[in-house]
Amino acid sequence: MELREIGGQYDAIFSLGMNCLPAIQLERNGIRPYTGVLDWVEVQHLPNVTEMIRNRFSDFALRHNLVYHTMLNNFVFLRDVKNGMIIVHDFPYPRNTATHLPDYDAFRAKMDRRIERFLSKAASSRRILFVRTGGLPEEALELESALASIVTGEFHILLVNHNPVKGLVENHWPLKHTCGVLLPDQPDIWYGNDAYWKQILKNVKYKP
């Protein structure tokens, strides 16, 4: 799938991680209508996302699968050992600690609402876009298969990798639903590639 095919109007747009960057860029470009399941978590490996989608997020962040990972910026980071995922923004310290998570029930209710919305939009949208950073073409093919099992309409995947390139580079992968692109792997990927993200998403429109 080519980058020019990504443009157009979508009924739903979701980030699939690997971190907060896709959600941030969707927000900056005015096409993030709501918070997705994977907006504020870290899932380094795309096969973990694919497996969660195949399971319809049935084992997402279950309490018995969460262990203390670290603490940063006054948040307790938790690792979901089942899904290879790190939860980074939902358990503020000192209210939450490595051994005491009073915010878990509220977090669980919030995530259940997001999962329900994700699955509902997947089943009802005429055209839907998923944005992901990090992944190989063979992993993207498996992701396409998983999404095809829950999406009833047309769907596209924008998969961005950061490599030592000079600018925006298309991968031209021979995949039906996935457009792969490369962006410069510069020190500040959070802001340094804003112009390229704007170029990528300039023709993407959201209309519920």
Rosetta blueprint (number, residue, H / E / L):
1 M L
2 E L
3 L H
4 R H
5 E H
6 I H
7 G L
8 G E
9 Q E
10 Y E
11 D L
12 A E
13 I E
14 F E
15 S E
16 L L
17 G L
18 M L
19 N L
20 C L
21 L H
22 P H
23 A H
24 I H
25 Q H
26 L H
27 E H
28 R H
29 N L
30 G L
31 I L
32 R L
33 P L
34 Y L
35 T L
36 G L
37 V L
38 L L
39 D L
40 W L
41 V E
42 E E
43 V L
44 Q L
45 H L
46 L H
47 P H
48 N H
49 V H
50 T H
51 E H
52 M H
53 I H
54 R H
55 N L
56 R L
57 F L
58 S L
59 D L
60 F L
61 A L
62 L L
63 R H
64 H H
65 N H
66 L E
67 V E
68 Y E
69 H E
70 T E
71 M E
72 L E
73 N L
74 N L
75 F E
76 V E
77 F E
78 L E
79 R E
80 D E
81 V L
82 K L
83 N L
84 G L
85 M E
86 I E
87 I E
88 V L
89 H L
90 D L
91 F L
92 P E
93 Y L
94 P L
95 R L
96 N L
97 T L
98 A L
99 T L
100 H L
101 L L
102 P L
103 D L
104 Y H
105 D H
106 A H
107 F H
108 R H
109 A H
110 K H
111 M H
112 D H
113 R H
114 R H
115 I H
116 E H
117 R H
118 F H
119 L H
120 S H
121 K H
122 A H
123 A H
124 S H
125 S L
126 R L
127 R E
128 I E
129 L E
130 F E
131 V E
132 R E
133 T E
134 G L
135 G L
136 L L
137 P H
138 E H
139 E H
140 A H
141 L H
142 E H
143 L H
144 E H
145 S H
146 A H
147 L H
148 A H
149 S L
150 I L
151 V L
152 T L
153 G L
154 E E
155 F E
156 H E
157 I E
158 L E
159 L E
160 V E
161 N E
162 H E
163 N E
164 P L
165 V L
166 K L
167 G L
168 L L
169 V E
170 E E
171 N L
172 H L
173 W L
174 P L
175 L L
176 K L
177 H L
178 T E
179 C E
180 G E
181 V E
182 L E
183 L E
184 P E
185 D L
186 Q L
187 P L
188 D L
189 I L
190 W L
191 Y L
192 G L
193 N L
194 D H
195 A H
196 Y H
197 W H
198 K H
199 Q H
200 I H
201 L H
202 K L
203 N L
204 V E
205 K E
206 Y E
207 K L
208 P L
